[in-house]
Amino acid sequence: MSPQGRPPYPHVHQINVSDGGVPKYPVFEAKIDKEGLDGDRQRNLKVHGGPDRALCLFSLELIERLQDEGHSIDSGYSGENLTLAGLEWDHIEPGVQLRIGPEVCLEMTSYCAPCEWNAQWFRDRDISRISQKANPGWSRLYARVLQGGVVRPGDKVEISNRPSASERPR
């Protein structure tokens, strides 16, 4: 374990669900299928959900850095389903595939644009802090489910495929 009590490898820090909207709250395990995380619901299906936006992911380390800046954000507050720890987040981009635990495989599909529901967690309601356009490398990402299964906090996360420069979405 690290000095923070975390596994020494990239892992699932927290699994988050809600009945729609933010914040999403932690659960001890969840089943993931092509439609997303069991027990989770999205408020606005025009911009959330569906096969290419089945899950939203974010970085624990970025959340902690935002907290250090004085923002009141915490795991699940920005609507992410999986809060991941130990990854170099600026290398997680559309096209990257992640293997999570023994069963789950995800492919990142797009960056998540922050919305006004996220503003409550930011000083001066500055949601641009998690905007890929304004602050590259600080965005949450949407993912499609390539292979479903059960996830739990502590499950190992591995990059299983990284697209070459010519394969990356523009």
C-alpha positions in Angstrom: 0.0 0.0 0.0 1.1 3.6 -0.6 1.4 6.2 2.2 -2.3 7.2 1.4 -3.4 3.5 1.9 -3.9 2.9 -1.8 -2.8 -0.1 -3.8 0.6 0.5 -5.6 -1.0 -0.1 -9.0 -3.7 1.8 -11.0 -7.1 0.8 -9.6 -10.7 1.6 -9.2 -10.9 4.0 -6.2 -14.7 4.4 -6.1 -17.8 3.2 -8.0 -20.6 5.9 -8.2 -24.3 5.8 -9.0 -27.4 8.0 -8.6 -31.0 8.1 -9.6 -30.2 10.9 -11.9 -27.9 13.9 -11.6 -25.0 14.8 -9.3 -23.5 13.9 -7.0 -23.3 10.2 -7.6 -22.8 8.1 -4.4 -20.4 5.2 -3.7 -21.4 1.5 -3.9 -19.3 -1.5 -2.9 -19.7 -3.2 -6.3 -21.6 -2.9 -9.5 -22.3 -4.8 -12.7 -21.4 -3.1 -15.9 -23.0 -4.0 -19.2 -23.3 -2.3 -22.6 -25.8 0.2 -21.2 -23.7 1.2 -18.3 -23.6 0.7 -14.5 -26.3 -1.2 -12.8 -28.3 1.1 -10.5 -27.2 4.3 -12.2 -29.5 6.7 -14.1 -28.9 9.9 -16.1 -31.1 12.9 -15.9 -30.5 14.1 -19.5 -30.3 11.3 -22.1 -29.6 13.7 -24.9 -26.0 14.2 -23.6 -25.5 11.3 -21.2 -25.9 7.5 -21.6 -26.3 5.3 -24.6 -23.7 2.8 -25.8 -21.0 5.3 -26.6 -21.4 7.2 -23.3 -22.3 4.2 -21.1 -19.8 5.2 -18.4 -18.2 8.4 -17.2 -14.6 8.1 -15.7 -12.5 10.6 -13.8 -9.2 10.7 -12.0 -8.8 10.7 -8.2 -5.5 12.6 -8.5 -7.2 15.4 -10.4 -10.0 15.5 -7.9 -7.4 15.9 -5.1 -5.5 18.6 -7.0 -8.8 20.5 -7.5 -9.5 20.2 -3.8 -6.0 21.7 -3.2 -7.1 24.6 -5.3 -10.1 25.2 -3.0 -12.8 23.5 -5.0 -15.4 21.4 -3.0 -15.4 18.5 -5.5 -15.1 14.9 -4.3 -15.3 11.5 -5.9 -18.7 11.1 -7.7 -19.6 14.8 -7.5 -18.9 15.5 -11.1 -21.1 12.6 -12.2 -18.4 10.0 -12.9 -19.3 6.4 -12.5 -15.8 5.2 -11.9 -13.2 7.3 -10.0 -9.8 5.8 -11.0 -6.5 6.2 -9.2 -2.9 5.8 -10.3 -3.2 6.5 -14.0 -1.4 9.2 -15.9 -4.7 10.9 -16.8 -3.4 13.1 -19.5 -2.6 9.9 -21.4 -6.2 8.6 -21.2 -8.0 9.8 -24.3 -10.5 8.7 -26.9 -9.5 5.3 -28.4 -7.6 4.1 -25.3 -8.9 0.8 -23.9 -8.8 -0.1 -20.2 -9.1 -3.5 -18.7 -10.7 -3.3 -15.2 -10.5 -6.2 -12.8 -10.8 -9.7 -14.3 -13.7 -9.1 -16.6 -14.4 -5.5 -17.7 -13.0 -3.9 -20.8 -13.8 -0.3 -21.8 -12.9 2.0 -24.7 -12.7 5.7 -24.2 -15.0 7.4 -26.7 -15.0 11.2 -26.0 -14.3 13.9 -23.5 -17.2 15.0 -21.2 -18.1 18.6 -21.4 -18.9 20.0 -18.0 -22.4 21.3 -17.4 -23.9 23.8 -15.0 -24.9 21.0 -12.6 -21.1 20.7 -11.9 -20.7 24.4 -11.1 -21.7 24.0 -7.5 -18.4 22.1 -6.8 -16.1 24.9 -8.2 -15.0 28.2 -6.8 -16.7 31.0 -8.7 -18.7 28.2 -10.5 -15.7 27.8 -12.9 -16.6 24.5 -14.6 -13.8 25.2 -17.2 -11.4 23.5 -14.7 -12.7 20.2 -16.1 -13.1 21.3 -19.7 -10.8 19.5 -22.2 -10.9 22.6 -24.4 -9.9 25.0 -21.7 -7.7 22.7 -19.7 -6.4 19.7 -21.7 -5.9 16.6 -19.6 -8.4 17.7 -16.9 -11.6 16.3 -18.4 -13.7 13.3 -17.5 -14.1 10.8 -20.3 -17.0 8.8 -21.6 -16.5 5.1 -22.4 -18.2 2.3 -24.3 -18.3 -1.2 -22.7 -16.5 -3.8 -24.8 -16.9 -6.5 -22.2 -19.1 -6.2 -19.1 -18.7 -7.8 -15.7 -18.6 -6.9 -12.0 -16.3 -4.1 -10.7 -15.2 -3.4 -7.1 -13.0 -0.7 -5.5 -9.4 -1.9 -5.6 -9.8 -3.7 -8.9 -6.7 -3.3 -11.0 -6.9 -1.0 -14.1 -4.6 -1.6 -17.0 -4.3 0.2 -20.4 -4.9 -2.7 -22.8 -4.7 -0.7 -26.0 -3.5 2.7 -26.9 -4.2 4.0 -30.4 -1.4 5.2 -32.6 -1.3 8.8 -33.6 -2.9 8.1 -36.9 -5.8 6.1 -35.3 -6.7 8.8 -32.7 -10.0 10.6 -33.2 -9.7 14.2 -34.1 
